[in-house]
Amino acid sequence: MIKNLLLIGLGGFIGSIARFLVSKLSNHVEWLSIPVGTLAVNVIGSFLIGLLIGISEKSPILTVELRMFLMVGLCGGFTTFSSFTGENLMLARNGQFLSLFLYTGLSILLGFTAVYFGYLSTKFLG
């Protein structure tokens, strides 16, 4: 258990630094006021987790420890969006389309609502 936690932590450390660097590089790009850095991180992370899921299904090359490091740690530190899209892929592959649409819709709706109310709650701070 401690070994997995350390692997996840190391992967998260590297993923977080990578996210920062990609976002910094993308700060110079502006397109319709979209945060291109975050978009790039989300798309790259989603591609990486899809690639890792595909590799782990086809080959034993990715041990449990390596999957923890790469998928949970690195991709999770790089972007939690990759976890979200990876979970959606699993729901789609299992034919659970109602769950897929509910999960996606609720994640976006509730996530935005939560961030909005979190922001509004700061209005009551001194």
N, CA, C and O atoms as CSV, one atom per row, in Angstrom:
chain,resi,resn,atom,element,x,y,z
A,1,MET,N,N,0.832,-1.201,0.000
A,1,MET,CA,C,0.000,0.000,0.000
A,1,MET,C,C,0.876,1.263,0.000
A,1,MET,O,O,0.627,2.197,-0.763
A,2,ILE,N,N,1.893,1.282,0.855
A,2,ILE,CA,C,2.782,2.448,0.911
A,2,ILE,C,C,3.498,2.631,-0.430
A,2,ILE,O,O,3.671,3.755,-0.900
A,3,LYS,N,N,3.911,1.521,-1.035
A,3,LYS,CA,C,4.588,1.586,-2.332
A,3,LYS,C,C,3.692,2.243,-3.372
A,3,LYS,O,O,4.146,3.116,-4.111
A,4,ASN,N,N,2.419,1.835,-3.443
A,4,ASN,CA,C,1.482,2.428,-4.400
A,4,ASN,C,C,1.266,3.907,-4.117
A,4,ASN,O,O,1.199,4.711,-5.047
A,5,LEU,N,N,1.156,4.272,-2.855
A,5,LEU,CA,C,0.974,5.684,-2.504
A,5,LEU,C,C,2.175,6.515,-2.941
A,5,LEU,O,O,2.013,7.630,-3.436
A,6,LEU,N,N,3.369,5.981,-2.760
A,6,LEU,CA,C,4.573,6.696,-3.183
A,6,LEU,C,C,4.642,6.817,-4.704
A,6,LEU,O,O,5.029,7.858,-5.234
A,7,LEU,N,N,4.267,5.749,-5.397
A,7,LEU,CA,C,4.254,5.791,-6.864
A,7,LEU,C,C,3.239,6.812,-7.376
A,7,LEU,O,O,3.529,7.586,-8.289
A,8,ILE,N,N,2.058,6.805,-6.782
A,8,ILE,CA,C,1.023,7.774,-7.166
A,8,ILE,C,C,1.496,9.193,-6.863
A,8,ILE,O,O,1.323,10.098,-7.680
A,9,GLY,N,N,2.086,9.381,-5.700
A,9,GLY,CA,C,2.578,10.708,-5.312
A,9,GLY,C,C,3.669,11.216,-6.245
A,9,GLY,O,O,3.674,12.387,-6.623
A,10,LEU,N,N,4.595,10.333,-6.615
A,10,LEU,CA,C,5.661,10.725,-7.535
A,10,LEU,C,C,5.085,11.068,-8.911
A,10,LEU,O,O,5.471,12.062,-9.525
A,11,GLY,N,N,4.164,10.240,-9.382
A,11,GLY,CA,C,3.518,10.527,-10.664
A,11,GLY,C,C,2.747,11.835,-10.620
A,11,GLY,O,O,2.785,12.619,-11.569
A,12,GLY,N,N,2.040,12.071,-9.507
A,12,GLY,CA,C,1.286,13.321,-9.358
A,12,GLY,C,C,2.197,14.534,-9.334
A,12,GLY,O,O,1.866,15.580,-9.892
A,13,PHE,N,N,3.345,14.391,-8.686
A,13,PHE,CA,C,4.342,15.460,-8.638
A,13,PHE,C,C,4.794,15.825,-10.049
A,13,PHE,O,O,4.813,16.999,-10.420
A,14,ILE,N,N,5.156,14.813,-10.828
A,14,ILE,CA,C,5.622,15.031,-12.196
A,14,ILE,C,C,4.484,15.574,-13.068
A,14,ILE,O,O,4.693,16.486,-13.869
A,15,GLY,N,N,3.282,15.010,-12.909
A,15,GLY,CA,C,2.135,15.464,-13.692
A,15,GLY,C,C,1.761,16.906,-13.411
A,15,GLY,O,O,1.404,17.650,-14.325
A,16,SER,N,N,1.842,17.305,-12.145
A,16,SER,CA,C,1.510,18.688,-11.771
A,16,SER,C,C,2.507,19.672,-12.366
A,16,SER,O,O,2.124,20.743,-12.839
A,17,ILE,N,N,3.779,19.311,-12.341
A,17,ILE,CA,C,4.801,20.176,-12.945
A,17,ILE,C,C,4.586,20.261,-14.455
A,17,ILE,O,O,4.694,21.338,-15.040
A,18,ALA,N,N,4.284,19.129,-15.081
A,18,ALA,CA,C,4.023,19.124,-16.521
A,18,ALA,C,C,2.822,19.998,-16.856
A,18,ALA,O,O,2.843,20.737,-17.840
A,19,ARG,N,N,1.760,19.915,-16.026
A,19,ARG,CA,C,0.580,20.762,-16.263
A,19,ARG,C,C,0.960,22.229,-16.202
A,19,ARG,O,O,0.542,23.012,-17.055
A,20,PHE,N,N,1.745,22.610,-15.210
A,20,PHE,CA,C,2.179,23.992,-15.058
A,20,PHE,C,C,2.959,24.452,-16.288
A,20,PHE,O,O,2.726,25.542,-16.808
A,21,LEU,N,N,3.885,23.611,-16.745
A,21,LEU,CA,C,4.720,23.990,-17.889
A,21,LEU,C,C,3.911,24.095,-19.177
A,21,LEU,O,O,4.101,25.038,-19.946
A,22,VAL,N,N,3.016,23.147,-19.425
A,22,VAL,CA,C,2.180,23.210,-20.630
A,22,VAL,C,C,1.284,24.445,-20.577
A,22,VAL,O,O,1.115,25.137,-21.581
A,23,SER,N,N,0.717,24.719,-19.413
A,23,SER,CA,C,-0.133,25.908,-19.276
A,23,SER,C,C,0.665,27.181,-19.508
A,23,SER,O,O,0.172,28.113,-20.143
A,24,LYS,N,N,1.885,27.231,-19.006
A,24,LYS,CA,C,2.741,28.404,-19.206
A,24,LYS,C,C,3.051,28.615,-20.686
A,24,LYS,O,O,2.997,29.738,-21.186
A,25,LEU,N,N,3.374,27.532,-21.376
A,25,LEU,CA,C,3.665,27.638,-22.804
A,25,LEU,C,C,2.446,28.111,-23.579
A,25,LEU,O,O,2.574,28.831,-24.569
A,26,SER,N,N,1.273,27.710,-23.131
A,26,SER,CA,C,0.044,28.033,-23.847
A,26,SER,C,C,-0.521,29.402,-23.465
A,26,SER,O,O,-1.483,29.860,-24.081
A,27,ASN,N,N,0.056,30.059,-22.466
A,27,ASN,CA,C,-0.440,31.375,-22.063
A,27,ASN,C,C,-0.270,32.411,-23.166
A,27,ASN,O,O,-0.958,33.432,-23.178
A,28,HIS,N,N,0.633,32.152,-24.076
A,28,HIS,CA,C,0.899,33.109,-25.153
A,28,HIS,C,C,-0.064,32.928,-26.327
A,28,HIS,O,O,-0.039,33.703,-27.282
A,29,VAL,N,N,-0.901,31.913,-26.250
A,29,VAL,CA,C,-1.867,31.640,-27.318
A,29,VAL,C,C,-3.240,32.072,-26.831
A,29,VAL,O,O,-3.677,31.667,-25.754
A,30,GLU,N,N,-3.915,32.884,-27.613
A,30,GLU,CA,C,-5.268,33.290,-27.250
A,30,GLU,C,C,-6.191,32.989,-28.417
A,30,GLU,O,O,-5.897,33.300,-29.571
A,31,TRP,N,N,-7.314,32.375,-28.082
A,31,TRP,CA,C,-8.285,32.017,-29.115
A,31,TRP,C,C,-9.671,32.138,-28.515
A,31,TRP,O,O,-10.059,31.318,-27.683
A,32,LEU,N,N,-10.421,33.145,-28.922
A,32,LEU,CA,C,-11.782,33.379,-28.463
A,32,LEU,C,C,-11.894,33.430,-26.942
A,32,LEU,O,O,-12.914,33.019,-26.388
A,33,SER,N,N,-10.885,33.918,-26.271
A,33,SER,CA,C,-10.844,34.026,-24.804
A,33,SER,C,C,-10.937,32.672,-24.095
A,33,SER,O,O,-11.258,32.618,-22.908
A,34,ILE,N,N,-10.660,31.584,-24.813
A,34,ILE,CA,C,-10.672,30.247,-24.212
A,34,ILE,C,C,-9.330,30.033,-23.517
A,34,ILE,O,O,-8.289,30.367,-24.082
A,35,PRO,N,N,-9.333,29.479,-22.296
A,35,PRO,CA,C,-8.063,29.165,-21.636
A,35,PRO,C,C,-7.376,27.989,-22.346
A,35,PRO,O,O,-7.582,26.826,-21.999
A,36,VAL,N,N,-6.566,28.322,-23.335
A,36,VAL,CA,C,-5.957,27.328,-24.209
A,36,VAL,C,C,-5.047,26.379,-23.435
A,36,VAL,O,O,-4.953,25.199,-23.775
A,37,GLY,N,N,-4.379,26.878,-22.404
A,37,GLY,CA,C,-3.505,26.025,-21.602
A,37,GLY,C,C,-4.269,24.898,-20.947
A,37,GLY,O,O,-3.849,23.742,-21.014
A,38,THR,N,N,-5.379,25.213,-20.317
A,38,THR,CA,C,-6.205,24.190,-19.671
A,38,THR,C,C,-6.803,23.254,-20.703
A,38,THR,O,O,-6.856,22.043,-20.490
A,39,LEU,N,N,-7.254,23.806,-21.820
A,39,LEU,CA,C,-7.793,22.972,-22.894
A,39,LEU,C,C,-6.737,21.996,-23.395
A,39,LEU,O,O,-7.020,20.813,-23.585
A,40,ALA,N,N,-5.526,22.487,-23.607
A,40,ALA,CA,C,-4.438,21.629,-24.085
A,40,ALA,C,C,-4.140,20.523,-23.080
A,40,ALA,O,O,-3.976,19.364,-23.459
A,41,VAL,N,N,-4.070,20.876,-21.812
A,41,VAL,CA,C,-3.800,19.889,-20.764
A,41,VAL,C,C,-4.901,18.827,-20.738
A,41,VAL,O,O,-4.612,17.636,-20.633
A,42,ASN,N,N,-6.152,19.252,-20.832
A,42,ASN,CA,C,-7.265,18.300,-20.800
A,42,ASN,C,C,-7.242,17.354,-22.000
A,42,ASN,O,O,-7.478,16.154,-21.857
A,43,VAL,N,N,-6.960,17.894,-23.168
A,43,VAL,CA,C,-6.937,17.058,-24.372
A,43,VAL,C,C,-5.736,16.110,-24.345
A,43,VAL,O,O,-5.878,14.925,-24.646
A,44,ILE,N,N,-4.569,16.617,-23.991
A,44,ILE,CA,C,-3.370,15.774,-23.912
A,44,ILE,C,C,-3.556,14.685,-22.859
A,44,ILE,O,O,-3.233,13.523,-23.104
A,45,GLY,N,N,-4.075,15.057,-21.687
A,45,GLY,CA,C,-4.307,14.081,-20.623
A,45,GLY,C,C,-5.315,13.024,-21.023
A,45,GLY,O,O,-5.148,11.850,-20.692
A,46,SER,N,N,-6.353,13.422,-21.725
A,46,SER,CA,C,-7.361,12.467,-22.190
A,46,SER,C,C,-6.763,11.506,-23.208
A,46,SER,O,O,-7.045,10.308,-23.177
A,47,PHE,N,N,-5.938,12.030,-24.108
A,47,PHE,CA,C,-5.276,11.155,-25.073
A,47,PHE,C,C,-4.359,10.166,-24.356
A,47,PHE,O,O,-4.359,8.975,-24.666
A,48,LEU,N,N,-3.583,10.664,-23.403
A,48,LEU,CA,C,-2.655,9.791,-22.674
A,48,LEU,C,C,-3.381,8.688,-21.921
A,48,LEU,O,O,-2.957,7.533,-21.960
A,49,ILE,N,N,-4.466,9.023,-21.236
A,49,ILE,CA,C,-5.150,7.976,-20.469
A,49,ILE,C,C,-5.813,6.974,-21.406
A,49,ILE,O,O,-5.873,5.786,-21.089
A,50,GLY,N,N,-6.313,7.430,-22.553
A,50,GLY,CA,C,-6.858,6.497,-23.543
A,50,GLY,C,C,-5.787,5.566,-24.078
A,50,GLY,O,O,-6.015,4.367,-24.236
A,51,LEU,N,N,-4.618,6.126,-24.354
A,51,LEU,CA,C,-3.488,5.336,-24.827
A,51,LEU,C,C,-3.078,4.302,-23.771
A,51,LEU,O,O,-2.843,3.139,-24.100
A,52,LEU,N,N,-2.995,4.719,-22.528
A,52,LEU,CA,C,-2.596,3.810,-21.453
A,52,LEU,C,C,-3.638,2.722,-21.207
A,52,LEU,O,O,-3.281,1.575,-20.942
A,53,ILE,N,N,-4.908,3.067,-21.293
A,53,ILE,CA,C,-5.967,2.060,-21.139
A,53,ILE,C,C,-5.853,1.036,-22.261
A,53,ILE,O,O,-5.928,-0.168,-22.019
A,54,GLY,N,N,-5.670,1.519,-23.493
A,54,GLY,CA,C,-5.542,0.619,-24.634
A,54,GLY,C,C,-4.333,-0.294,-24.517
A,54,GLY,O,O,-4.426,-1.489,-24.795
A,55,ILE,N,N,-3.200,0.260,-24.107
A,55,ILE,CA,C,-1.989,-0.546,-23.944
A,55,ILE,C,C,-2.180,-1.582,-22.852
A,55,ILE,O,O,-1.778,-2.735,-23.011
A,56,SER,N,N,-2.793,-1.180,-21.737
A,56,SER,CA,C,-2.958,-2.117,-20.621
A,56,SER,C,C,-3.916,-3.250,-20.960
A,56,SER,O,O,-3.821,-4.325,-20.368
A,57,GLU,N,N,-4.837,-3.039,-21.900
A,57,GLU,CA,C,-5.746,-4.098,-22.325
A,57,GLU,C,C,-5.093,-5.060,-23.312
A,57,GLU,O,O,-5.493,-6.220,-23.409
A,58,LYS,N,N,-4.088,-4.580,-24.044
A,58,LYS,CA,C,-3.477,-5.393,-25.092
A,58,LYS,C,C,-2.175,-6.061,-24.663
A,58,LYS,O,O,-1.735,-7.019,-25.299
A,59,SER,N,N,-1.560,-5.570,-23.599
A,59,SER,CA,C,-0.235,-6.064,-23.243
A,59,SER,C,C,-0.051,-6.041,-21.730
A,59,SER,O,O,-0.579,-5.162,-21.048
A,60,PRO,N,N,0.697,-7.007,-21.207
A,60,PRO,CA,C,0.990,-7.009,-19.771
A,60,PRO,C,C,2.158,-6.085,-19.409
A,60,PRO,O,O,2.645,-6.109,-18.279
A,61,ILE,N,N,2.607,-5.268,-20.378
A,61,ILE,CA,C,3.766,-4.413,-20.148
A,61,ILE,C,C,3.528,-3.409,-19.012
A,61,ILE,O,O,4.465,-3.024,-18.313
A,62,LEU,N,N,2.270,-2.990,-18.836
A,62,LEU,CA,C,1.949,-2.041,-17.773
A,62,LEU,C,C,1.521,-2.810,-16.522
A,62,LEU,O,O,0.375,-3.244,-16.403
A,63,THR,N,N,2.449,-2.965,-15.609
A,63,THR,CA,C,2.146,-3.638,-14.350
A,63,THR,C,C,1.175,-2.787,-13.540
A,63,THR,O,O,0.932,-1.628,-13.878
A,64,VAL,N,N,0.625,-3.348,-12.484
A,64,VAL,CA,C,-0.275,-2.590,-11.604
A,64,VAL,C,C,0.447,-1.359,-11.073
A,64,VAL,O,O,-0.128,-0.271,-11.024
A,65,GLU,N,N,1.699,-1.527,-10.678
A,65,GLU,CA,C,2.469,-0.402,-10.139
A,65,GLU,C,C,2.686,0.680,-11.191
A,65,GLU,O,O,2.566,1.870,-10.900
A,66,LEU,N,N,3.004,0.264,-12.412
A,66,LEU,CA,C,3.220,1.235,-13.477
A,66,LEU,C,C,1.921,1.949,-13.839
A,66,LEU,O,O,1.929,3.147,-14.124
A,67,ARG,N,N,0.809,1.224,-13.830
A,67,ARG,CA,C,-0.493,1.863,-14.087
A,67,ARG,C,C,-0.816,2.867,-12.986
A,67,ARG,O,O,-1.328,3.950,-13.272
A,68,MET,N,N,-0.527,2.528,-11.740
A,68,MET,CA,C,-0.756,3.473,-10.633
A,68,MET,C,C,0.058,4.744,-10.856
A,68,MET,O,O,-0.454,5.857,-10.730
A,69,PHE,N,N,1.336,4.557,-11.191
A,69,PHE,CA,C,2.225,5.697,-11.425
A,69,PHE,C,C,1.735,6.551,-12.592
A,69,PHE,O,O,1.609,7.768,-12.462
A,70,LEU,N,N,1.458,5.910,-13.740
A,70,LEU,CA,C,1.122,6.633,-14.961
A,70,LEU,C,C,-0.315,7.152,-14.985
A,70,LEU,O,O,-0.551,8.325,-15.275
A,71,MET,N,N,-1.276,6.272,-14.679
A,71,MET,CA,C,-2.681,6.644,-14.847
A,71,MET,C,C,-3.206,7.455,-13.670
A,71,MET,O,O,-3.793,8.520,-13.861
A,72,VAL,N,N,-2.999,6.960,-12.464
A,72,VAL,CA,C,-3.536,7.657,-11.291
A,72,VAL,C,C,-2.653,8.849,-10.943
A,72,VAL,O,O,-3.153,9.950,-10.714
A,73,GLY,N,N,-1.334,8.628,-10.902
A,73,GLY,CA,C,-0.418,9.685,-10.500
A,73,GLY,C,C,-0.161,10.713,-11.579
A,73,GLY,O,O,-0.567,11.868,-11.451
A,74,LEU,N,N,0.514,10.297,-12.648
A,74,LEU,CA,C,0.918,11.237,-13.692
A,74,LEU,C,C,-0.282,11.896,-14.364
A,74,LEU,O,O,-0.375,13.122,-14.403
A,75,CYS,N,N,-1.203,11.083,-14.895
A,75,CYS,CA,C,-2.378,11.658,-15.568
A,75,CYS,C,C,-3.266,12.413,-14.576
A,75,CYS,O,O,-3.806,13.470,-14.901
A,76,GLY,N,N,-3.414,11.867,-13.368
A,76,GLY,CA,C,-4.230,12.542,-12.357
A,76,GLY,C,C,-3.632,13.868,-11.927
A,76,GLY,O,O,-4.357,14.835,-11.697
A,77,GLY,N,N,-2.297,13.918,-11.816
A,77,GLY,CA,C,-1.633,15.180,-11.486
A,77,GLY,C,C,-1.649,16.155,-12.641
A,77,GLY,O,O,-1.720,17.369,-12.449
A,78,PHE,N,N,-1.583,15.613,-13.840
A,78,PHE,CA,C,-1.596,16.451,-15.042
A,78,PHE,C,C,-2.972,17.057,-15.247
A,78,PHE,O,O,-3.095,18.253,-15.514
A,79,THR,N,N,-4.009,16.236,-15.124
A,79,THR,CA,C,-5.381,16.712,-15.266
A,79,THR,C,C,-6.349,15.673,-14.737
A,79,THR,O,O,-6.260,14.502,-15.106
A,80,THR,N,N,-7.269,16.079,-13.883
A,80,THR,CA,C,-8.302,15.139,-13.447
A,80,THR,C,C,-9.311,14.909,-14.568
A,80,THR,O,O,-10.088,13.955,-14.524
A,81,PHE,N,N,-9.298,15.770,-15.552
A,81,PHE,CA,C,-10.199,15.589,-16.695
A,81,PHE,C,C,-9.911,14.278,-17.403
A,81,PHE,O,O,-10.817,13.651,-17.953
A,82,SER,N,N,-8.635,13.858,-17.390
A,82,SER,CA,C,-8.288,12.590,-18.024
A,82,SER,C,C,-8.948,11.427,-17.302
A,82,SER,O,O,-9.364,10.463,-17.944
A,83,SER,N,N,-9.052,11.495,-15.990
A,83,SER,CA,C,-9.757,10.450,-15.237
A,83,SER,C,C,-11.229,10.440,-15.621
A,83,SER,O,O,-11.818,9.379,-15.826
A,84,PHE,N,N,-11.811,11.614,-15.716
A,84,PHE,CA,C,-13.214,11.763,-16.095
A,84,PHE,C,C,-13.482,11.166,-17.470
A,84,PHE,O,O,-14.435,10.407,-17.646
A,85,THR,N,N,-12.647,11.504,-18.438
A,85,THR,CA,C,-12.868,10.983,-19.779
A,85,THR,C,C,-12.566,9.488,-19.862
A,85,THR,O,O,-13.209,8.764,-20.621
A,86,GLY,N,N,-11.596,9.031,-19.088
A,86,GLY,CA,C,-11.311,7.597,-19.041
A,86,GLY,C,C,-12.475,6.803,-18.475
A,86,GLY,O,O,-12.809,5.730,-18.979
A,87,GLU,N,N,-13.089,7.333,-17.427
A,87,GLU,CA,C,-14.269,6.677,-16.851
A,87,GLU,C,C,-15.427,6.673,-17.843
A,87,GLU,O,O,-16.179,5.702,-17.927
A,88,ASN,N,N,-15.564,7.762,-18.592
A,88,ASN,CA,C,-16.607,7.811,-19.621
A,88,ASN,C,C,-16.358,6.774,-20.710
A,88,ASN,O,O,-17.299,6.159,-21.212
A,89,LEU,N,N,-15.103,6.581,-21.072
A,89,LEU,CA,C,-14.765,5.560,-22.063
A,89,LEU,C,C,-15.190,4.177,-21.562
A,89,LEU,O,O,-15.758,3.389,-22.319
A,90,MET,N,N,-14.918,3.888,-20.307
A,90,MET,CA,C,-15.294,2.587,-19.746
A,90,MET,C,C,-16.811,2.401,-19.749
A,90,MET,O,O,-17.298,1.318,-20.072
A,91,LEU,N,N,-17.555,3.436,-19.397
A,91,LEU,CA,C,-19.019,3.354,-19.431
A,91,LEU,C,C,-19.508,3.096,-20.857
A,91,LEU,O,O,-20.405,2.280,-21.067
A,92,ALA,N,N,-18.924,3.789,-21.836
A,92,ALA,CA,C,-19.321,3.604,-23.236
A,92,ALA,C,C,-18.978,2.195,-23.715
A,92,ALA,O,O,-19.786,1.556,-24.390
A,93,ARG,N,N,-17.807,1.716,-23.377
A,93,ARG,CA,C,-17.392,0.374,-23.812
A,93,ARG,C,C,-18.250,-0.708,-23.180
A,93,ARG,O,O,-18.429,-1.780,-23.759
A,94,ASN,N,N,-18.785,-0.432,-21.986
A,94,ASN,CA,C,-19.657,-1.402,-21.313
A,94,ASN,C,C,-21.113,-1.250,-21.731
A,94,ASN,O,O,-21.984,-1.951,-21.217
A,95,GLY,N,N,-21.383,-0.330,-22.668
A,95,GLY,CA,C,-22.741,-0.131,-23.147
A,95,GLY,C,C,-23.644,0.578,-22.155
A,95,GLY,O,O,-24.865,0.525,-22.296
A,96,GLN,N,N,-23.081,1.234,-21.164
A,96,GLN,CA,C,-23.857,1.922,-20.130
A,96,GLN,C,C,-24.065,3.386,-20.534
A,96,GLN,O,O,-23.554,4.304,-19.893
A,97,PHE,N,N,-24.824,3.573,-21.608
A,97,PHE,CA,C,-24.958,4.905,-22.187
A,97,PHE,C,C,-25.778,5.855,-21.325
A,97,PHE,O,O,-25.484,7.050,-21.280
A,98,LEU,N,N,-26.791,5.354,-20.645
A,98,LEU,CA,C,-27.551,6.212,-19.739
A,98,LEU,C,C,-26.633,6.724,-18.631
A,98,LEU,O,O,-26.641,7.912,-18.308
A,99,SER,N,N,-25.849,5.826,-18.056
A,99,SER,CA,C,-24.903,6.234,-17.015
A,99,SER,C,C,-23.874,7.215,-17.567
A,99,SER,O,O,-23.503,8.178,-16.895
A,100,LEU,N,N,-23.421,6.968,-18.783
A,100,LEU,CA,C,-22.454,7.855,-19.433
A,100,LEU,C,C,-23.010,9.270,-19.549
A,100,LEU,O,O,-22.348,10.236,-19.169
A,101,PHE,N,N,-24.227,9.391,-20.074
A,101,PHE,CA,C,-24.812,10.721,-20.261
A,101,PHE,C,C,-25.146,11.385,-18.930
A,101,PHE,O,O,-24.958,12.591,-18.770
A,102,LEU,N,N,-25.641,10.601,-17.977
A,102,LEU,CA,C,-25.918,11.157,-16.646
A,102,LEU,C,C,-24.639,11.640,-15.977
A,102,LEU,O,O,-24.592,12.749,-15.445
A,103,TYR,N,N,-23.603,10.807,-16.005
A,103,TYR,CA,C,-22.329,11.156,-15.382
A,103,TYR,C,C,-21.734,12.403,-16.018
A,103,TYR,O,O,-21.283,13.308,-15.317
A,104,THR,N,N,-21.732,12.449,-17.339
A,104,THR,CA,C,-21.171,13.604,-18.040
A,104,THR,C,C,-21.991,14.864,-17.754
A,104,THR,O,O,-21.445,15.903,-17.384
A,105,GLY,N,N,-23.290,14.754,-17.927
A,105,GLY,CA,C,-24.152,15.920,-17.701
A,105,GLY,C,C,-24.106,16.411,-16.265
A,105,GLY,O,O,-23.978,17.610,-16.015
A,106,LEU,N,N,-24.210,15.478,-15.315
A,106,LEU,CA,C,-24.173,15.871,-13.909
A,106,LEU,C,C,-22.812,16.436,-13.514
A,106,LEU,O,O,-22.740,17.373,-12.719
A,107,SER,N,N,-21.737,15.878,-14.061
A,107,SER,CA,C,-20.401,16.391,-13.745
A,107,SER,C,C,-20.250,17.834,-14.192
A,107,SER,O,O,-19.727,18.671,-13.456
A,108,ILE,N,N,-20.708,18.117,-15.395
A,108,ILE,CA,C,-20.592,19.480,-15.913
A,108,ILE,C,C,-21.534,20.419,-15.160
A,108,ILE,O,O,-21.118,21.482,-14.700
A,109,LEU,N,N,-22.798,20.026,-15.034
A,109,LEU,CA,C,-23.788,20.873,-14.374
A,109,LEU,C,C,-23.446,21.101,-12.898
A,109,LEU,O,O,-23.393,22.242,-12.438
A,110,LEU,N,N,-23.217,20.020,-12.169
A,110,LEU,CA,C,-22.930,20.154,-10.739
A,110,LEU,C,C,-21.568,20.785,-10.494
A,110,LEU,O,O,-21.396,21.551,-9.546
A,111,GLY,N,N,-20.590,20.461,-11.355
A,111,GLY,CA,C,-19.269,21.077,-11.214
A,111,GLY,C,C,-19.333,22.581,-11.405
A,111,GLY,O,O,-18.767,23.336,-10.615
A,112,PHE,N,N,-20.020,23.017,-12.449
A,112,PHE,CA,C,-20.134,24.451,-12.678
A,112,PHE,C,C,-20.948,25.116,-11.572
A,112,PHE,O,O,-20.589,26.193,-11.097
A,113,THR,N,N,-22.044,24.474,-11.163
A,113,THR,CA,C,-22.864,25.019,-10.073
A,113,THR,C,C,-22.045,25.152,-8.797
A,113,THR,O,O,-22.134,26.163,-8.101
A,114,ALA,N,N,-21.242,24.126,-8.486
A,114,ALA,CA,C,-20.418,24.165,-7.275
A,114,ALA,C,C,-19.376,25.273,-7.345
A,114,ALA,O,O,-19.176,25.998,-6.370
A,115,VAL,N,N,-18.709,25.410,-8.491
A,115,VAL,CA,C,-17.698,26.458,-8.592
A,115,VAL,C,C,-18.352,27.838,-8.517
A,115,VAL,O,O,-17.780,28.770,-7.951
A,116,TYR,N,N,-19.538,27.966,-9.082
A,116,TYR,CA,C,-20.251,29.247,-9.034
A,116,TYR,C,C,-20.660,29.591,-7.601
A,116,TYR,O,O,-20.458,30.717,-7.147
A,117,PHE,N,N,-21.238,28.614,-6.890
A,117,PHE,CA,C,-21.640,28.869,-5.509
A,117,PHE,C,C,-20.444,29.050,-4.587
A,117,PHE,O,O,-20.510,29.815,-3.625
A,118,GLY,N,N,-19.353,28.352,-4.872
A,118,GLY,CA,C,-18.129,28.581,-4.117
A,118,GLY,C,C,-17.650,30.010,-4.292
A,118,GLY,O,O,-17.254,30.675,-3.335
A,119,TYR,N,N,-17.695,30.463,-5.526
A,119,TYR,CA,C,-17.319,31.842,-5.826
A,119,TYR,C,C,-18.265,32.824,-5.138
A,119,TYR,O,O,-17.816,33.790,-4.520
A,120,LEU,N,N,-19.584,32.578,-5.244
A,120,LEU,CA,C,-20.550,33.475,-4.606
A,120,LEU,C,C,-20.368,33.530,-3.092
A,120,LEU,O,O,-20.566,34.578,-2.477
A,121,SER,N,N,-19.995,32.407,-2.498
A,121,SER,CA,C,-19.837,32.383,-1.038
A,121,SER,C,C,-18.705,33.295,-0.573
A,121,SER,O,O,-18.671,33.696,0.591
A,122,THR,N,N,-17.777,33.624,-1.475
A,122,THR,CA,C,-16.700,34.528,-1.074
A,122,THR,C,C,-17.199,35.963,-0.945
A,122,THR,O,O,-16.515,36.801,-0.356
A,123,LYS,N,N,-18.352,36.253,-1.472
A,123,LYS,CA,C,-18.911,37.589,-1.364
A,123,LYS,C,C,-19.268,37.922,0.098
A,123,LYS,O,O,-19.371,39.087,0.481
A,124,PHE,N,N,-19.452,36.853,0.903
A,124,PHE,CA,C,-19.831,37.046,2.303
A,124,PHE,C,C,-18.620,37.141,3.230
A,124,PHE,O,O,-18.765,37.354,4.434
A,125,LEU,N,N,-17.431,36.983,2.661
A,125,LEU,CA,C,-16.221,37.087,3.456
A,125,LEU,C,C,-15.866,38.548,3.638
A,125,LEU,O,O,-16.079,39.375,2.751
A,126,GLY,N,N,-15.315,38.853,4.817
A,126,GLY,CA,C,-14.944,40.205,5.199
A,126,GLY,C,C,-14.192,40.937,4.191
A,126,GLY,O,O,-13.827,42.092,4.411
